[in-house]
């Protein structure tokens, strides 16, 4: 195999790898329709959710959730997660725990 042929094969492999990687990233982005809460709304939504759960850490947020206007995921110190649903005025309209421990914690207040 000549030097020129080897270079052509390496270049073709690199172009193929880059194209496949770009397609994978584009596909992942296209499937993710969740829009995170941003700006001043993020602080208000986080405060409302943490007040409702009695503390924890905000780990994910979403605007335009299928269940409410805002959704805030709170992870508690013990590892349980609670999804807090908020309306446009940042009032809690519902919540759900992601596992049994969080459900017990949520019921305890």
C-alpha positions as semicolon CSV with decimal commas, in nm:
position;residue;x (nm);y (nm);z (nm)
1;X;0,000;0,000;0,000
2;X;0,144;0,334;-0,099
3;X;0,186;0,625;0,135
4;X;-0,073;0,825;-0,059
5;X;-0,330;0,544;-0,028
6;X;-0,269;0,514;0,348
7;X;-0,328;0,889;0,394
8;X;-0,648;0,869;0,195
9;X;-0,777;0,580;0,406
10;X;-0,692;0,760;0,733
11;X;-0,863;1,077;0,611
12;X;-1,173;0,883;0,505
13;X;-1,190;0,709;0,843
14;X;-1,160;1,042;1,025
15;X;-1,437;1,201;0,818
16;X;-1,662;0,899;0,880
17;X;-1,597;0,909;1,256
18;X;-1,666;1,283;1,275
19;X;-1,988;1,245;1,078
20;X;-2,112;0,962;1,300
21;X;-2,032;1,159;1,616
22;X;-2,210;1,467;1,489
23;X;-2,518;1,266;1,400
24;X;-2,527;1,111;1,748
25;X;-2,507;1,451;1,917
26;X;-2,775;1,596;1,690
27;X;-3,003;1,299;1,759
28;X;-2,961;1,334;2,134
29;X;-3,036;1,706;2,123
30;X;-3,339;1,658;1,902
31;X;-3,492;1,411;2,148
32;X;-3,453;1,646;2,446
33;X;-3,750;1,884;2,447
34;X;-3,716;1,982;2,814
35;X;-3,647;2,353;2,857
36;X;-3,486;2,438;3,193
37;X;-3,614;2,727;3,404
38;X;-3,384;3,029;3,378
39;X;-3,345;3,387;3,498
40;X;-3,539;3,521;3,796
41;X;-3,798;3,245;3,757
42;X;-3,534;2,986;3,849
43;X;-3,479;3,141;4,192
44;X;-3,852;3,175;4,261
45;X;-3,933;2,822;4,147
46;X;-3,642;2,675;4,343
47;X;-3,742;2,858;4,661
48;X;-4,105;2,745;4,630
49;X;-4,004;2,382;4,570
50;X;-3,752;2,374;4,856
51;X;-4,007;2,532;5,088
52;X;-4,257;2,262;4,991
53;X;-4,009;1,975;5,043
54;X;-3,856;2,119;5,358
55;X;-3,511;2,143;5,203
56;X;-3,286;1,947;4,974
57;X;-3,106;2,038;4,654
58;X;-3,261;2,140;4,322
59;X;-3,124;1,895;4,067
60;X;-3,337;1,962;3,760
61;X;-3,598;2,209;3,637
62;X;-3,837;2,231;3,345
63;X;-4,067;2,496;3,195
64;X;-4,385;2,374;3,026
65;X;-4,398;2,036;3,193
66;X;-4,693;1,819;3,090
67;X;-4,835;1,835;3,444
68;X;-4,778;2,203;3,528
69;X;-4,616;2,525;3,412
70;X;-4,295;2,460;3,608
71;X;-4,146;2,139;3,743
72;X;-3,862;2,136;3,995
73;X;-3,686;1,815;4,091
74;X;-3,552;1,822;4,447
75;X;-3,308;1,562;4,579
76;X;-3,327;1,517;4,954
77;X;-3,028;1,454;5,182
78;X;-3,118;1,084;5,204
79;X;-3,120;1,049;4,825
80;X;-3,493;1,050;4,761
81;X;-3,626;1,275;4,487
82;X;-3,947;1,476;4,473
83;X;-4,087;1,643;4,160
84;X;-4,269;1,961;4,262
85;X;-4,527;2,101;4,019
86;X;-4,578;2,480;4,018
87;X;-4,817;2,713;3,837
88;X;-4,714;3,042;3,671
89;X;-4,739;3,223;4,007
90;X;-4,497;2,969;4,165
91;X;-4,772;2,814;4,377
92;X;-4,741;2,439;4,437
93;X;-5,010;2,250;4,247
94;X;-4,877;1,900;4,312
95;X;-4,577;1,682;4,385
96;X;-4,468;1,324;4,344
97;X;-4,186;1,122;4,493
98;X;-3,957;0,915;4,271
99;X;-3,902;0,634;4,523
100;X;-4,042;0,482;4,844
101;X;-3,804;0,667;5,079
102;X;-3,892;1,004;4,926
103;X;-4,263;0,921;4,947
104;X;-4,225;0,849;5,320
105;X;-4,023;1,169;5,368
106;X;-4,282;1,368;5,169
107;X;-4,566;1,229;5,381
108;X;-4,378;1,323;5,698
109;X;-4,360;1,683;5,581
